[in-house]
């Protein structure tokens, strides 16, 4: 799997995702990220349980000037990524591949897509609206969001564990991850995929169907 950043934790997660996907297709998708063992009392007995890494609460504005929060994706799985509309390198490839995902699940109320712009100074609501329209996105299933620079960069690093760094020496002035991140209905990361690689995206689509099937069995 080819990755676009040097974040050690992200590399670990990506390797774990790939190995888990290839090991056995009958298993449930892994829950990725750190976990903490806690002790709690059930029926008068103390038991040890795990608390998994969770996407932190967020509040952004999408291409339709609507507020987007965790609640927007309540009852849904979703794919998250980070991009900017003027990106001259990996973003056009990422968005072409994400468009394949969008078309695959269009109209499915249990699936969403969340693309965070990491260039809020340029990517205003109107710019994001034009960008979405150019891609052919005409509904609310795919949110292109903006917010403050601090909030966008913080959620990238701490919740999704991917990189976004301003670098004037790089094309477009920003270096960022090309990852697509699969998030379940409980805000846990269940897969990390190279958004510039068609085979990785096909694997993600298969895993999304697997995750949806997992919920149907509950």
KARASUL-V922043 format. One record per pair of residues at least 4 apart in sequence whose C-alpha atoms are under 6 Angstrom apart, sorted by the first residue. I is the first residue (numbers start at 1). J is the second residue. If there is no record, write none. Layout:
i & j
I & J
I & J
//
This chain:
i & j
4 & 177
4 & 178
5 & 177
10 & 161
14 & 192
16 & 20
17 & 191
19 & 23
30 & 190
31 & 189
31 & 190
32 & 189
32 & 190
33 & 53
34 & 53
35 & 51
35 & 52
35 & 53
36 & 50
36 & 51
37 & 49
37 & 50
38 & 48
38 & 49
39 & 47
39 & 48
40 & 46
40 & 47
41 & 45
41 & 46
54 & 187
54 & 188
55 & 159
55 & 187
57 & 70
58 & 69
59 & 68
59 & 69
60 & 67
60 & 68
60 & 145
60 & 146
60 & 147
61 & 65
61 & 66
61 & 67
61 & 68
61 & 145
61 & 146
62 & 66
62 & 143
62 & 144
62 & 145
63 & 125
63 & 128
63 & 129
63 & 144
68 & 72
75 & 185
76 & 110
76 & 111
76 & 185
77 & 111
77 & 183
77 & 184
77 & 185
78 & 111
78 & 112
78 & 113
78 & 182
78 & 183
79 & 113
79 & 181
79 & 182
80 & 114
80 & 115
80 & 180
80 & 181
81 & 115
81 & 180
82 & 115
82 & 116
82 & 117
83 & 91
83 & 117
83 & 118
84 & 117
84 & 118
84 & 119
87 & 91
87 & 172
93 & 196
94 & 195
94 & 196
95 & 99
102 & 106
112 & 141
113 & 142
114 & 143
115 & 144
116 & 145
117 & 146
119 & 123
120 & 146
123 & 127
132 & 137
133 & 137
150 & 154
154 & 158
155 & 159
156 & 160
156 & 161
156 & 162
157 & 161
157 & 162
157 & 163
162 & 177
163 & 176
163 & 177
164 & 175
164 & 176
165 & 174
165 & 175
166 & 173
166 & 174
167 & 173
167 & 174
168 & 173
178 & 195
179 & 193
179 & 194
179 & 195
180 & 192
180 & 193
180 & 195
181 & 191
181 & 192
182 & 189
182 & 190
182 & 191
183 & 187
183 & 188
183 & 189
183 & 190
184 & 188
193 & 200
194 & 200
//
